[in-house]
Amino acid sequence: MSKPFAARLLQPLSSTVCSSCRTTLTRQPLLSTRPFSSTPAVLARDFQDPLASLSKLASLSTAMEDFKKPLSGFESLIDPRHAQDDGLDDINASLQKEIPMYHFHVYATKHNTHITLTRPNREPLISVSCGNIGFKKAARGTYDSAYQLAAYMMSRIQDKGLLTEIRDMEVIFRGFGPGREAVSKVIMSSEGRNVRTKIKKLTDATRLKFGGLRSPRMRRLG
């Protein structure tokens, strides 16, 4: 009598199969037992029944098609323009708006120093130079005169009550005279502590020459 198909198939693996499984395989066909399978019994019965498997696949595909269809009656409510939160839109709009800045112009030459405070629309509020505070001729181009001019400008801003009106201010330097460093020192000192908190931007507007007319000859001494 010939051995069953399962026994002949697993004969090379007889050393790795336990005795109870080997006895079961020799007595029953291979397709009726699942000694090495870990699939649940419910899924095994569905696999053995082709009609049940096909019905489940058909129901799953129908559910997926229904999910892909748009919801009737709610298409008008889904608008990409209203996808973001209204609060985030308000914050973005407020950030995009440019805050108007007052301008603190410092024009420093080797002969004089001019300081002008203007509104956001470039309307001048205060405009003074070293000659307005008592310096004459060559004394107007010194470091000391520019320092006193900047301190006088800070006191004028406070006396006129402009600190409550000014929210943000831009300091614009032009030229490389001694007044440039003098005004910077005053802003960083105790005289400019109230104005210093208003400064949000610093700009250098010194004009650079590109070509143009011939420069005047250099001065020769002696």
C-alpha positions in Angstrom: 0.0 0.0 0.0 1.4 3.3 -1.0 1.9 6.1 1.5 -0.5 9.1 1.4 0.6 12.2 -0.5 1.1 14.2 2.6 3.4 11.6 4.1 5.5 11.4 0.9 5.6 15.2 0.6 6.8 15.7 4.2 9.1 12.7 4.4 12.3 14.9 3.9 11.1 17.1 6.7 10.3 14.3 9.1 13.1 15.3 11.5 11.6 18.8 11.9 7.9 17.8 12.4 6.7 16.6 15.8 5.3 13.1 16.2 1.6 14.2 16.7 1.6 16.3 13.5 3.3 13.5 11.6 0.6 11.0 12.7 -2.2 13.4 11.7 -0.7 14.1 8.3 -0.3 10.4 7.5 -4.0 9.7 8.3 -5.7 12.8 6.7 -5.3 14.5 3.3 -3.1 17.6 3.1 -6.0 20.0 2.1 -8.2 19.1 5.1 -5.7 20.2 7.7 -3.7 23.3 8.4 -0.8 22.3 10.7 1.4 25.3 9.8 -1.3 27.9 9.3 -2.0 30.8 11.7 -5.0 32.2 9.8 -8.2 32.4 11.8 -10.8 29.8 11.1 -13.3 32.4 9.9 -11.0 33.7 7.1 -10.1 30.1 6.2 -13.8 29.2 5.7 -14.2 32.4 3.5 -11.3 31.3 1.5 -12.7 27.9 1.0 -16.0 29.4 -0.1 -15.3 31.4 -3.3 -18.8 32.9 -3.4 -18.5 34.4 0.1 -15.2 36.0 -0.8 -16.5 37.5 -4.0 -19.5 39.0 -2.2 -17.3 40.6 0.4 -15.1 42.1 -2.3 -18.1 43.5 -4.2 -19.5 45.1 -1.1 -16.1 46.7 -0.3 -15.8 48.1 -3.8 -19.3 49.6 -3.6 -18.5 51.3 -0.3 -15.3 52.8 -1.8 -17.2 54.2 -4.8 -19.8 55.8 -2.4 -17.0 57.3 -0.4 -15.5 58.9 -3.5 -18.8 60.6 -4.5 -19.2 64.2 -3.2 -21.8 64.9 -0.6 -25.0 66.1 -2.2 -26.2 69.5 -0.9 -22.8 70.4 0.7 -20.8 71.3 -2.4 -21.6 75.0 -1.9 -20.4 75.0 1.7 -16.9 73.8 0.7 -15.2 76.9 -0.5 -11.3 77.1 -0.6 -11.6 80.9 0.2 -13.1 80.0 3.6 -10.8 77.1 4.3 -8.6 79.1 6.8 -9.8 80.4 10.1 -11.2 83.9 10.1 -8.9 84.8 13.1 -5.8 83.8 11.0 -7.0 85.9 8.1 -7.3 88.9 10.4 -3.8 88.4 11.8 -2.3 88.0 8.3 -4.1 91.2 7.1 -2.8 93.2 10.1 0.7 92.0 9.5 0.6 92.9 5.8 -0.5 96.5 6.6 2.6 98.8 6.9 2.7 100.7 10.1 3.3 104.4 9.4 6.7 105.5 10.7 8.0 108.9 11.7 11.3 109.9 10.3 14.3 111.2 12.2 16.7 112.6 9.6 20.3 113.3 10.5 22.3 115.2 7.8 25.9 115.3 9.0 28.5 117.2 6.9 32.0 118.4 7.8 30.7 121.9 8.2 27.4 121.5 10.0 24.8 119.0 11.3 21.0 119.2 10.5 18.3 117.2 12.3 14.7 117.0 11.1 11.8 115.1 12.5 9.0 114.4 10.0 5.6 112.8 10.0 4.9 109.6 8.0 3.7 111.8 5.1 7.1 113.7 5.2 5.6 116.8 6.8 8.3 118.4 9.0 7.7 118.8 12.7 11.0 120.0 14.0 14.1 121.1 12.0 17.2 122.5 13.7 20.9 122.8 13.0 24.0 123.7 15.0 23.6 127.4 14.0 20.1 127.5 15.7 21.5 126.7 19.1 24.3 129.4 19.1 27.3 128.0 17.3 28.9 130.2 14.7 31.2 129.6 11.7 33.7 126.7 12.1 32.3 125.7 15.5 29.2 124.4 13.8 31.2 121.5 12.3 32.6 120.1 15.6 31.6 117.0 17.5 30.6 118.9 20.6 28.1 121.1 18.7 26.5 118.1 17.1 26.2 116.4 20.5 24.5 119.4 22.0 22.2 119.7 19.0 21.0 116.1 19.4 20.4 116.5 23.1 18.4 119.7 22.3 16.4 117.8 19.8 15.5 115.1 22.3 14.3 117.7 24.8 12.2 119.4 22.1 10.4 116.1 21.2 9.5 115.6 24.9 8.4 119.2 25.5 6.1 119.2 22.5 4.5 115.9 23.7 5.3 114.0 20.5 6.3 110.8 22.4 2.6 109.9 22.8 2.0 110.6 19.1 5.0 108.7 17.8 4.6 104.9 17.7 7.4 103.8 15.4 10.3 105.9 14.2 13.0 105.4 11.5 16.4 107.0 11.9 17.9 108.1 8.6 21.6 109.0 8.5 23.2 110.9 5.6 26.8 111.9 5.4 29.9 111.0 7.4 30.5 114.2 9.3 31.3 114.3 13.1 27.6 114.7 13.8 26.8 111.2 12.7 28.6 109.6 15.6 27.5 112.4 18.0 23.8 111.8 17.4 24.3 108.0 17.8 25.9 108.6 21.2 23.0 110.8 22.3 20.4 108.2 21.2 22.2 105.5 23.3 22.7 107.8 26.3 20.3 108.9 29.0 19.1 111.9 27.0 17.6 109.6 24.4 16.1 106.8 26.5 12.5 107.8 25.8 13.1 108.2 22.1 15.2 105.1 21.8 12.3 102.8 22.5 10.4 104.2 19.4 13.1 103.4 16.9 12.2 100.4 14.7 14.4 101.0 11.7 17.8 102.4 10.8 18.7 103.6 7.3 21.8 105.0 5.7 20.8 107.4 2.9 24.3 108.7 2.1 24.5 109.6 -1.6 27.1 107.8 -3.7 28.6 109.2 -6.8 28.5 107.2 -10.0 30.3 109.1 -12.8 28.9 112.6 -13.1 31.0 115.8 -13.2 34.6 116.1 -12.4 35.3 116.6 -8.7 36.9 119.9 -7.5 40.6 119.9 -7.0 42.0 118.9 -3.6 42.8 121.7 -1.2 46.6 122.2 -0.7 47.8 123.7 2.5 51.3 125.3 2.7 
